[in-house]
Amino acid sequence: PKMKEDNCLHAALICLGMLYYSHAITTEKLNHARPSLHGHHEKGKEGQVLHRSKRGWVWNQFFVIEEYTGPDPVLVGRLHSDIDSGDGNIKYILSGEGAGIIFVIDDKSGNIHATKTLDREERAQYTLTAQAVDRNTNRPLEPPSEFIVKVQDINDNPPEFLHENYHANVPERSNVGTSVIQVTASDADDPTYGNSAKLVYSILEGQPYFSVEAQTGIIRTALPNMDREAKEEYHVVIQAKDMGGHMGGLSGTTKVTITLTDVNDNPPKFPQSVYQMSVSEAAVPGEEVGRVKAKDPDIGENGLVAYSIIDGDGMDMFEITTDYETQEGVVKLKKLLDFETKKSYSLKVEAANVHIDPKFISNGPFKDTVTVKISVEDADEPPVFLKPSYIFEVQENAASGTVVGKVHAKDPDAANSAIRYSIDRHTDLERYFIINAEDGNIKTIKALDREEIAWHNISVFAVEVHKQHQEAKVPVAIKVVDVNDNAPKFAAAYEAFVCENARSNQQFITISADDKDDSANGPRFIFSLPPEIIHNPNFTLRDNRDNTASVLVRREGFSRQKQDLYLLPIVISDGGLPAMSSTNTLTIRVCACDSNGSLLSCNAEAYILNAGLSTGALIAILACIVILLVIVVLFVTLKRQKKEPLIVFEEEDVRENIITYDDEGGGEEDTEAFDIATLQNPDGINGFIPRKDIKPEYQYMPRPGLRPAPNSVDVDDFINTRIQEADNDPTAPPYDSIQIYGYEGRGSVAGSLSSLESATTDSDLDYDYLQNWGPRFKKLADLYGSKDTFDDDS
């Protein structure tokens, strides 16, 4: 048996050895070039034999593992040609991507090595070209051929999430499995090779509230009824691991912040069952009494609360509004309060959510109620009139002291202080009325006229005797009742015209009346003629019984030459008690009319024409006035045209004034013949000489000792003084100025500058051109003429 076991073991080892040898041979064939000694033939579509060129080797893809860190270059593969006999005459050349830098070839053996560490994530494959050439002549022995070196991936990149932090929201009280957010990671390794890029998601932190799907990375809720009011924010850590999540895989993590959003799942709740408030009875409607607040842990619109009064004896006296900024109910006064009438009120206030979520209606009701008790505080109130306003009547023309009416006010406080009354004089400037300060009786001071003021509107004050600051005011309207004290009068200033050829009983005017009294004492008006002229032969009156009357002609044939103006008195009575009447005079003019009754002219116009000037006379007067105006205008025009010259120049009468002095003097050396003081400026006696060429900015005061004596006769001293003054004058101009002196000095070599002797000197200048300058230069032309002229004269 032992022999059999040994034989079996030897047979097994032999089989394994054969398998290993077979595998090695196959691998060698795949990784090396194998010569093809035979050509390949293919037939074309029409049976023609196609010859393909012979190829020296057949290529397979080479593989090299990435991130190799061994000490020696890694062998990628080997190139070998069929014609290589091993004598070293064939040289292998490698070109293409990375040739000579990353990939090198042994030109004798054809072995290719990778000299650098490769990273598939940077480059997955390289394309190279191999060629066999003669070593001596570099002649190609085989045509070049391409092959690919692929970088084989290893798991060297961990998964990476798109974002380092994620933020997500999910409503509170969501059902289990509600999707929150999906996180995604990526792996740079080759997804087609092995499991290096196969990712699996798992949750590291955030359990048991949330879970994540292993394949998709979708985060879902894991617990029901998560309450935002209990915890609002959760921090979840998600891991992505490659290699399908197995041992040895690389992983990456990300943080997810999940916030629970609010839903209306909590009703409002008052923190207390009763609120106590107080308000003064003096408060005005709209004044705030107090505030109540129901707490709702929800936020946003889910926490909005509206307040209302649903019951209580103060529903009519108070109201409540909602302050949405503070979520408070504001209790306000609706009507005036009276402490003496009612001292306390009770309200039942309800607070309810504005927005209710139907999903949580079963948690309801979403409202709460509270009792509000309000006590009224007593206040020192002003007097109160029994009526808000008063209306009285008084007849016009009533005697002074007539009682108009009475106002009454009382103190609403328990003290019931005495009241004093007064009239606001700003409402009764004319002082028609007076009021009794104690009992409030209003009386007239002077007579009233309804036609002047029909209504008097005054104000009455009521103040407490001991508290003057407490006062009340009430309006009082006083109507002045009409009394028939005005007689009716013509409604207008009537002036009637009647034609000379008027017919008998012809109406020529209708009149009406006006009465200032009220309608009860006015119309109906009655028109009539006075009794003494009721039988007037010229005109008659007819009452139309509609507050108008017509005037008619009683006879025919009026003559404006005999009488051009008639005055007809008319009596007008009103319907008052007692009746008032007045006599009004109607002016009637007689006028000339045509056959149709149209007015042509009246007596007044005719008389005016007769008494005045005729048209011809007026035209003559106007013509005379126009002629006089024309004469005046012509005279003024001629007067202005006459002008006289201001200066008469006689060009031929040019004369010289010769002044003769009898005193010749003693010459330049003679200083006694004249007074040197005459050369001095009178203004310089006091030491100040004003400048004529500039406007001095300040007065120059000469220094002591430089002032010359008024009667000095020394010319040298005089000139030196003037020189010092000019040198020391601060107002001297920055330009040259001419100094004129009456003394030229002793023995001047310059000679005389005078031109008086120029006529007798031999001069080369020609002054004949002066003859052409006109008569004004005639004398100069004669003095400075040519020598011939002088010779002729001599």
C-alpha positions, 0 to 999 in steps of 0.5 A: 500500500505504501508503494501505491501511495508513492506512485500516486504522489509521483504521478501527481507531481508529474502532472503538475509539472507538465501543467506548469510547463504548458502554462509557461510556454503559453505565457511566453508565446503571448508575451513575445513576438513569434515569427511568421514564416508563411504568407497568408492568402485571401480571396477577393469577392470575385475569386481573385487571390489577394497577397498580403505583405509578410509580417515579421511578428504578431503583437499582443498587448503588454501589461504593467502593474501601476504603482510598482515600487521595487528596486529594479525596473519592471520587465514589460515584455520582449521583442524578437524577430524571426530573422534574429539569429542571435549573432547581434547584427539586429538592433531593436528600436523603440519609439512612441509615447514614453519611449526612452523616458518611461520605457527602455529597450535592450537593443540586442535582446529586445527586452522592454523595461519600465523605469518609472512608477506608473499611475493608471489614474494619470494615464491608462495606456501608452502606444509604442512603435517597435522596429528591427534594423541592421546594426551596421547599416541601420537598414530596416529589416522589418516594417515598424509596428505599433503595440500598446502597453496598458497600466494595470490598475490596483486599489490605490485611490479611496472614495471621495464625496462630491462635498465635504459637508451636506445640509438637508431638511426633513419635516418633523414627525415624518414617516419612517423611510422618508427620503432626506438627501442622496450623497454620492462618492466617486473612486478614481480606480478602474471600474472595469477591473476588479472591485477597486471602484465598487462602492458601498455606503454605510452610516457611522454616526446618526443612528438610530434616527437615520439610515443610508442605502448601501448602493445608492447613498440615499439617507432616510429617516429611521425613527417615527415622530421625531419632534423638532421641539425636542431636537432640531438638528442632527449630525450624520456621518456617512462612509463610502468604502470600495472593494465592495465593502470587504476587508482591505478596501479604502474608504472616505467619509462626509458629514451631513447636517439634517434639520427638522423643519417645523409643522403645526403639531402643537396648539397654543397654550396660555401659561395662566388661567386668569389675567388681572387688569385695571383701567381708569374710567378717564381712559379714552376709547382705543387706549390699551388696557393690557396684553395676554399671550398664548405660547406656541412652540411652533415657529413661523406661520405654524406659530401664528395665533389670533385672539378674540373675545368669545364671552363676558359682560365686557364684550361691548366695552372692550376689544382685542387685537393681535400684535403679530410681531410679539404674538400677543393679544392687546386688550383695548377700550372700546367705549367710555367707562364710568366707575360710578356705574360699573366697577369691573368687567370679565372677558373670556379670550380665545387664542387659536392657530391661524394655519392648521395642518390637516395631518395633525388635526387629531392632535387638536383642538389648536386653541385655548381660552383664558379669563381676563378680569378688568377692574375700573379705577375711579378718576377725578372726572370733569363736570358732565352736561346733561345734554351733549348740546343745547338749542334755544330760541329767543325773539328778535328785538327782545329786551335786555335781560330776556332769559334764553335758556338754561344749561345744567352740568354735574360732577360725576364723582362721589364728591359732587362738587359745585359747578360754575358756568361761563361763556367762551367769549371767543364764540360771543365776541359782540357779547350778546349773552350773559350766563348766571355762573351758579344756575346756568341761566343764559340771558340777552344783554342787548337786542338781537336782529334776526336779519343781521344774525339768525343763529348764535352759536356759543360755547358754555364752560362748566368747571368745578369750584374747588378744581378749576382744571376740571372743566367741560364744554358744551355747544349752545345754538340760539335761534333768533325768532323772526318778528315782523319789523321790516316793511317790504320794498321794491325788489329793484330800483325800477325806472319805467318808460311810457310812449307818447302814443301809448294806448289806454290800459296798456301795461308798460312795467311789472314790479315785485317786492322784497321783505327782509323778514322771514317768509311767515312775515313776508309774502303775500305782498299787497300792492296799492296806490295811496288813497289820495291818488287812487283816482290818478288820471294818468296811471293805474295799478293792478295787483297780480296776487302773485307778489307782483303788480302791473302798472297801466296807462289810464289815458292816451296821448302823453307829451314829453314837451309838456311833462317828461317825468312822472312820479307814481307812489305805490304802497306795498304791505306784507302778510305779517302780524301786525302788517308792515307797509311802505310807500315806494316811488316809481319813476316814469319817463315819457319817450318818443316811440315808433309805431311798433312801440319801440323807444326812439328817444326820451325827453332827457336826451332831447334837452341835453342836445338843445342845451349843448353845442352843435356838431359843427361847433365841436368839429371847429373847436377840435380843428383849432386845437389840432392846428395849435398843436401842429404850430407848437411842434414845428416851433420846437423842431426849428428851435432844436435845429438851430445850433451855435458853435461853442468855440470858433476857430479862425485858422488864419488868426493864430497869435502869440502872446509875448510877455515882456519883463523889464527886470533882466536880472544879473544872470545865473550867478546873481542870487540876489535879484530874485527871491528863491522862495518863489521856486519853492512849492508852497506845500513844501513849506511844512516839509511835505511835497505831494506827488502828482504822478502817483497816489501816495499810500501814506503821508511821508513825514520828513526827518528833522533837520531836512526842512529848508528855511522858507526864506533861504537864498542858497540855491545849492542848499535848496537843490540838495534838500530836494535831492535828499527828499527824493532819495528818502521818499518811500512813495517814490515810483519804481520808474524814472521821474523828471525832476525840474530845477530852476538852476542848471549849475556852473559851467555846464558842458552840455550847453543850452538845450533851447531851440531859440537859437536854432534859426541862426545856427547852421543846421542840416535839418530840412523843415520845409515839410512844415509848409504842408502841414496847414495854417496851424504850423505856418509860424513854425514853418516861417521860423524853421524855414530854409536858408534861402528864405532867411537870405531873401529877408536879409 
